[in-house]
Amino acid sequence: MCIGIWTLEHPEYALILCTNRDEYLDRPTEDAHFHSFGKEINAESPGTILSGRDVLAGGSWFGINRSGKVSLLTNITEPVKKYNTSRGYLVSSFLQSDSPRPLDEIGKIIPMNEKFAGFNLLLLAPTPDTDSSIQYDSLYITNHGGGGTLTSRPLRPSEHSCGGISNGIDGAGAESWFKVQHATKEFEAVLQTLTPNDDTASELTDRLFKLLAWQPPDSILQRSDLRKTVQVTPIPLILEGSRGGSQGYYGTRLSTVLLVKRNGDVLFIERDIWKLVNGAPVRADPSSERRFEFKLDIKSTVNDN
């Protein structure tokens, strides 16, 4: 039950985005790092894509590349069914593509004859404004459920101001999920009360990680309750694809904040939330994080405009 909240309309930041990754705690995963999904030239050139990696399927759920393209994937809550395709491929394919515009990507990154488990996919690509200030072009892609027909649309004006994505079906009540409503409301409050100063990024990241940690007073006991909480304390759920009904702990594994300034400065922070230690869920050390700061290289994008 992942969640992502963002804005594309802050005066200082082209993109402010925060997201939780909810997953089975025993699913093999690589921490966020620069790489090229196995296409690295050598150890001294680690790659141009910053993301975590799903070891089993090889793709990712969220990432940014050095040219500023961003992709965020969530699954749609539905009965488990086997597909030959991996949704994480959609993220990796977009981040590896050389086209600067999301609309150009659909035919390239998504085989239209392939069927995927249910997903929602946010694609963002930077474009320079008239004053060379960065702004983001956007696209929302979904299949509305496993095996469904792929559709795409630009973000609505309200979603440019404050958008949210989770595990519901676009156009069929996804925006009414309580966790999305709560998180977007808190996100808007953060933006409205943010004080511009030299320490804005530090204040902003602290408040966004606090937003991602929100939980309701009532305990979350079953899968249907997951839409009520932003952060998920691990609960035992039947493992996807399990024939014997075996269970695994499912909860919020990671929280990530991404800030992209309009001058191209990027701050990416990924924090561990829950880990599996000796078969039991353990809250991660609050100080355990991966922090990356770099400058976007969008010369090719500028030249295309």
N, C-alpha and C positions, 0 to 999 in steps of 0.2 A: 504493500500500500504506500508507494512512494508519493512524494508531493514536491512541486516546484512552484515558486512565486517569483515574479519579476516586474520590473518597470523598464521602459525604454524612453522615458520622458523626463528624467532628472536633468537639471541644467548642467551639472558637473559630470554626471556619469551617463555614458551611452547605454550601459546595461548594468543593472543591479539584479542579481539572481541568487536565491538561496534554495537549497533542495535537500531532502532526506532520501536516502536509499534504504528501503525496507526489504529484507531478504532473509532466507534461511541462514542462520549463523554459520553453518558448516559448509556452505557453498564456497568452493575455492575462488579467491579473488585476489588480484594484485592491487596494491595501493596506487594512488595517482602518481604518475611519473611521465616524463617525456619519452615518447616512443613513436613507432610507425606501424603498429600492429604486425610486427614480425618482419617488416621490410627495411629495418635499419641497415644503413650501409656499413657502419662499423661502430665500435664502442665509443669512439670520440665524437660521433655524430648520432646521438641517441634518438633523434626524430623530431618531428614538428608538432606532434599531437600530445596534449596534456589531458590524461584521463586515467581512471582506474580501468582494469580489464577483468572481464569474466573469464576465468580460466577454462571452464567447461565448454563454453560456446565460442570463445575467442573474441567476442565483441565488447561493447561497453554500454553504459546507461546514460553517461553524461560526460561531456568533454569540450575542450576548446583547442583550436590549433593556432599556430603563430600568426596566421593572417587574420585571426579574430572570429572565425566561424565557430558557432556554438550549436550543439545538439543535445537535447534532453528527451529521454524516452521513459514512458511509464507503461505498465501493462494494464489491461482492462480486466476487472474482476469478473471471472466466468469459470464454469466447470473446466477442469483440465482436459485437454485433448492434445494428442501428439501431432506436431507439424515437422516437416523436414527442414524448415527454414528457421533461422535465429533472428529474433527482433534486434538483438545487439548489433547485427550486421548493418542495420540501417544507420546507426550512429557512426560506426567506423567508416562506412562508405561515404557518408556526407563529409566527414572531417578529412578524408583523404582526397576528395574530389577537388579539381582545380578551378571549377566554375565559381565565380563570386556571388551569384544570385541564386537564392533558394528555389525559385520557380524553375530554373534551368535543371535542377537536380532530379526532379521526380522520375523522369524516364531513365536517368543514368543510375541512380542508386537503388531504385525499387523495381525489381522485375515484375511487371504488371500481371504476369500469368502465375506468379507465385502466391501461395496462401500462407499467412502468418497467424499466429495466435494474436488475440486482441491487443491493440496497442494505440497509444497516443504519442505523437512525435512533434516536438517543437524544433524548428530549424531557424537559425538566425545567422545573418551574414552582414558584415559592416560595409557601409558605403560612405564616402566622404561627402560632407555637406559643401555648400558653396564657399564657406570659409575654412575648408579642410578639417572641420570638426566632424568627428565620427558619429554616424547614426546607424541604426540597424534596420535592415530589411527582414521580413519575417514570413514564416509559413507554418501552418498547423496541418499535419497529416494524420489521418486515422483510418482504421478499417471498421470501426464501430463494433468490433467483436471478432472472435476467431473465424478465419476463412472469409471475412467480409470483403466487400469491394472497397478499394482504396479511394479516399476522397481527400481533397486539400482545400484550404482557404487561407486568406491572409488573416492576421489578427485583427479583431475589431478595435475601434478606437479606445474603448474601455479597457481592453487587454493590453494596449500600448501603455496606458497609464498605470494599470495594476492588473496583471494577469495571473491565473493559477491553473495548474494542471495536476491531476491525480489519476485515479483509477476508474472513474466513471466514463460514461459514453457521451461524447460531444453531441449536444442537441437533444439529449434524453435525460436531463437531470444532473449532469456532471457538476455543474456550477452550484448545485444546491447541497452538495455534500458538506456536512458541518465542518470538517477539517479544513476544507478549502475556504469556506465562508469566514471561519475564525482567522485563518492565516492571512488572507487578503486584507481583512479589517485591521489586524495588527500591523501588517506590512505598511499599509497606508498611514497608520498612526506614527510609525517610525519615520517615514519620509516627511511627514508634516512637522514633526518636532525636532528634526535633525538640525543641529547648529553648525553652519559652515565655519570651519577653522582648520588649523594645520593638522588636527588630530581627527578629522572627519572620518577617515577610513577605519581607524581603530574603534571609534564609537559605533560606527555603522555595523561593522562585523560583529562586535560584541552583542549588539541588540538583535541582529539577525539570527545569531546562534541561539540566543535566548528564545526568540520566536519559534525556532525549529525544535526547541525542547519542550514545548507546551504539551500538557496532558490534562484531561478532564479529571474531576475529583473521583468519579466512579471508575472502578477497575475495568480494564479491557480483558474479556474472558474468552471471546470467540471471534472468528473471522469477520462476522457481520458487524462487530463493534469497531473494527479498524478504521472505518470512515469517520469516527468520532474523535480521533486523537491525531495530533501532528507527529509527535514522537511515540513510537510503539515499544513499550516494555515487552521483552520476549515472552511469547506464549507458545505452548506446544501445539503444532498443527500437523495434520497428515502431510507427509512429503509428497510433492507433486510427482505423479508417475509411479508412486509406490503401489506395488501389487499386494503387499501384505498388510497395508494400513499402518506402516511404521511412521512414527512421528519425529519431527525435528523442531528445534526452537526457531521461531520466526520473530523478527523485531527490527528496529532501526539500527543498522550497522554503521552508517556514515551520515554525517552532516557536512554540507559543502556550501561555501559562500564564494561567489564570483563577482568581482567589481571590474568594470571596464570603463576607464575615464574617456572623455571625448577627445583627449589628446593621445590616446592609444596606450596609456599605462594600464597594466593588468595586475590584479591581485587575486590569487586563487588559494583558498584555504580549505583543506579537507581534514575533518576530525573523526576519529573513531568514537563510537557511542557505546555499542555493546559487542562483546566478543564471546567466543566459546572457549572455556578453559576447563580441561579435563571433563568435557561433556556437559558442563553447566554454564549458563549465561552469566557473564560478569561485566559490570559497567567498566568501560575503558577509562584509563587515566585521562582526566580532563585536559592535561597538557600535551597529550599525544596528538600531533597534527603534522600535516605536510603543507608547507607554505611556499608558494611560488610567486615571484614578481618578475615581470618582463614587459618589453615594449612590443606592440603589434608591428608586424611587417605587412603593410597593405599596399605596397607600391604597385603590385600587379592589379589590384582592385582599382586603384586610382587611375592607372593607365587605361583601363577598360571603359572609363566613363567619359 
